[in-house]
Amino acid sequence: MSLLPLFQWMTTTSLAQYFSATTWSMPIVQIIHLVAVALFSGAVIVVDLRLMGRGLTGTPIRQLAKATEPYLILAFVVLLITGTPQMLSLAMKQYYSPFFWWKAEAMLVALILTVTVRRKMCNMDDSQLGSFWPKVVGLTSLGLWSGVIIGARLIGLLS
Amino acid sequence: MPFTGLFEWMDALESSVALRQSINAYPFLLTLHLISMAAFAGLIGFWDMRLVGIALKTVPVSKITERIFPWMIAAFVVTLVSGFLLAYSKPLTYHENFYFWVKNALMILAGINAGVFHLTTEQTVTQWENDPVTPRGAKIAGIASLAMWAVIIMTGRMIAYSALVPEWWVALNAAE
């Protein structure tokens, strides 16, 4: 099933039309999106480093994950809100960009990992964690979210 | 405009021309800059939020300095080097860019803020590092740092929108 009709429809929405027609709307959502990327990255990195046995190793993983979770969720919500107009107004460029699909796939896998395996690990006692699998999960999480950022940047540069 | 001669000299260098003409260099450097910026800004954001007393409140400040700083500094070095190379690939383009100058000025101010905090409030960190409520000096340094780095990120993105600048900046460049 082709998603082309969906992407074509996206460009016809009033939100897409508004963002395409106005000068400042796109820069404003992009700069907010980028600040949210930084906040999200910080929340991910602090916990992933801990999973890999680095960073704040003196703090229980459960405590660290709980402390950073509100910021992770807040940043993700802002990313969704600011990402939507960008997605809608640049839909056709993204449809034809291999980097968009790379980003989308990486994001889907990263989200699934974050809300399942990683979340479960972050709710465990440190004594139950072991040393191998947390490292795998932490490294995979960092790799996937890095892939999302890289893919997103390359859409605009190499499409 | 400051340093015009320096930027003109850089622009004419063989290595600058080579970077400018390379198809892959700019996308690679910009992507590297973005990902290292995200890491650095994210980590310094959490360190600043600890100073303000709104995140990681149960973690001693010195532990964050000891355990997170090395990663933060590593990311900063990559951001700085990639940023320099980006500017080096198109010196005259960046020289005329309003947001480039604002961004660099703010980075200098952010560095001064960090230096002042280190030489003053941080000297007594052992007295307050376990407190969820931090002293005024830490709060001020944290808030200032958060605000400056947020604007640095924003102005970095705005570099691409070189036409969306104040009228006086356009007039200044036209006069040169």
Interface residues (C-beta under 8 A of the other chain):
Chain A: T23 W24 P27 Q30 I31 L34 V35 V37 A38 L39 F40 S41 G42 A43 V44 I45 V46 L49 R54 G55 L56 T57 G58 T59 Q63 L64 A67 T68 Y71 S146 I149 I150 R153 L154 L157 L158
Chain B: Y26 P27 L30 T31 L34 I35 M37 A38 A39 A41 G42 L43 I44 G45 F46 M49 A55 L56 K57 T58 V59 K63 I64 R67 I68 W71 W149 A150 I153 M154 G156 R157 M158 Y161 L164
